[in-house]
């Protein structure tokens, strides 16, 4: 059975592993990142703007951000109050998983791009949509600045609301086991789902072995990146990327790996 390394935040790991098994993979799971909710005056300002009717749109760039938004809001008000406030704005989602999380909360998503990325949002917005719009982007502290810059360039008044942080965590039993399995050549596929998780994994691997050894180990396996930013982060570190799915979702990443193996005549 093909062994695939899955490196996602802990909140997503159980569902990710189950999905990998449905595709016939043997998942080896380790989270190099920990999610920490960030409370701040910026969030209070965001809520005040919602209450005052001075926001036209909210953009959410991850399912974790959607859950962090709810967590922070429910420290201050009921979910019903939040939904009433948000109903007065347009809600933009970066992709299907984020939309699913938002809809499970009770939000109504008005817009999702054809390509699930920050660039996809910018390309898919109707001409002139952003001009004069008051937009809040709900994001992590590692968010893609191109979305902010692009919206501003289109004439939007943009505020950033950082609601969570992704903190590298490598000294865990799961990460140590993954390093050992990797260096022993027992991982067939590496599935990287963000630039930060890719960089964190590589840094941890280089602490466990010389850089040259680490790169040789990866070159013997199949490397998949969920999207262009993740691919660029890997390639900047000298890692060859074999697979980038046409849509930046974890399921499409698994499907692309499955297709790649079948074309190569390799089963699971």
N, C-alpha and C positions, 0 to 999 in steps of 0.2 A: 504494500500500500504506500502511495506517495505521501511523504511526510512534509507538511507545510508549516512554516513558522509564521505565527500570527502575533503581531505586536500592536495592540490597541489599548486604549484606556480601559481600566477594569470594568467600567460600567457597560462596555460593549462586548466584553470578552465571551460571556456565556452564549449570547445569541450568535456571535461570529463563529465560535467553535461548532455550534450545532449546525450552522449553515454549511461550514466546510465539510462536515461529516456527511451531509446530504449530497454533496458533490462527490463523495467517495474518497475524500482526503483523510489523512491521519493528522489532526492539528496538534502542533506543539505551541502552547500558549504562554506568553510572558509579556507583561505590560511594562514598557520602559518609561511610561508617563503616568503621573497621578494628577487627577483633576481636583483643583481647589477652588471653591466658590469664593469670589471676591466681592465683598460688600464695601460700598463707598458712597461719598456724597454725590458722585456722578449718577448713581442709580436713583438717589432721591430727586436729583434735578430732572432726570428722565421721567419719573412718575409725575413730578410737578408739571412738566410740559404736557404730559398726557391729560392730566386733570384740567389744565388751562386751555386745551385745544390748540396748542401751538406746535403740534407734530402732524405731518401729513402721511408719513410712511415709516414703517419699521422694517429693517432688513435683518434676517437671522441667517448666520452662515454655518450653523452646525446644530445637530440634535442635542448635543450637550449644552449649547448656549440656550436652547429653548427650555430645557429643564432647569438651568441655572436662573433664567429669567423668572420662571414660576416660583422657584425656591425663594429668591430674594423678595419677590412681590408679596408672597404669602407671609413673610415676616412682618408685613406692614398693613395688609388688607386681605379680604377674602378673595378667593378665586373669582367669584361672581363679580366683584367690584373691578378686578383686573380686566376680565373679559368685556365688561361694559365700556371701560376706557379704551381698550384696544380696538373695539368694534368701530370706533370713530376714525380709525386710520386704515391705510392699506398695509397689508402684511406681505412681505416678499421673502421667499424661502430659496435657499441655494440649491436644494435638491430634494428627492423623494423621502429620504430618511428624516431630514429636518421637517419637511411638510407633515410626515406621519406623526412626529413628536408634537408638533404644534396643534394638529387636529385632535390628538388624543387629550390635549389640555383643554381644547374648546375654541381655539383660534380658527378663524376662517382665512385661508391663504388665497390671496388674490393673484399671485404671480410666482411662477417658477420657471427658470430659464431652460432652454433646450439642452444646453451644455452645463453640467453641474459644477460650476466654478465661479470665482469672483469675476473673471473675464467673461464668462458665459452670461452672468447677470447684466454686465455693461453692454454686451453685444445684443442681448435680447430685448432690452427696454425699448418701448416705442420711441420714435423720434420726438424729441422735445419733452419727453415725460419728466425729466429731472429738473428742468428749468424752473427755478423759484421754489422747488419743493423743500420742505423742512423734513429731513430724514435722520433717523437714529439708527445706527448700525450696532447691533448687539453681537459681541464677539469675545474671543479670548485675547490674552495679552500677546499671542503670537499671530494675530490676524494679518491677512494679506492687505498691505497698504495700497495696492493698486485699486482695490474697490473704492476706498475712501477718495483717493486722488481722482479716479475716473468719474465718480459722482460729482465731485466738486468742479471738475472740468466741464461737466455738462450743465452746470449752473445750479446745482443743489446746495442747500445749506445743511452741512453734514455734522452731526455730533456722534462721537464714538462712546459707546458704553461698554466698558470691559467688565464682564461678569464672571469670568473664571480664568484660572491660570493652569497651564500644563507644565508640571514640574518633573524634570528627569529623575527617575528612580531606577537605579541599576543594581543595587546591592540587595537583591531579594533572592530567595531560593529558586524562584522560577527563572529569573534572568541568569543566575549562575548556571542553572541546568541547561538553558538555551545556549549559553556560551560554550559549555562543554560539548553539547551535541553538535554544535556548528563546527567546532575545531576538529571533532572526530569524523566529520564528513557524513553525519547521519541526517542532515536536513536536505531534502530534495528541492524545495521551493521556499523562497523568502517573499512574503507578501508585505510590502511596506505601504502604509496608509497615510503617512504625513511626512513632510520634510523633517520635522522635529524628532519624530520617532525613528526615522532613518538615521539621522545624525547621532542620536543618543545611542542607538544600537551599535553603530560603527565605533563610537568612542569607547563603549564598554568592551567591544571585541578587541580593540587595540590595547586595552589594559590587560587583557587575558593572554595576548600573544603578540609577537612583532607584527608591525603593519603589513609587511610583505606576506607573511603567513596568513594573515586575516584576509587579504585581497585574493590570494590564491584559493583559499577555501571558498570564498564567495563565487569566484570565477568557475568553479566546478559545479555550481548549483544554478537553478533558474531563478532569476530576480524579476519580480513584478512590482510595479509602482502604480498607485491608484490614479495618479494624474501627472500633468506636466511639472508642477512645482516639486513634487516628490522625485520624479525622474531627474530633474535638474540638480536637486540636492545630492542624489546618489552619484550622478555623473561627475559632479564637482569634486567628489571624493575619490574618483577613479574607479567607480563600480559600474560595470556593464549592466544595462537594463534590457531585459529581453521582452518584457510585456508591459504595455500601457493600454488599459481598456478604453473603448470609445466613450464610455460614460464613467464618471468618477464616483462609483458606488462600490461597496465591498462585494456585493453579490456579482456585479459585472466583472470585478477583478477576478473572482473565483472562476466565473464562467470562461473568461479569457485564458486563464491558466489551463483549464480543462480542455479548451479547444487547441491550445498550443501543444499540449501533451498528445492529444489524439492525432494531430497532424504529424507529429514526430514519431508516431507509432509506439508511443509509450502509454501503457495503461496505468491504472491506479493500484 
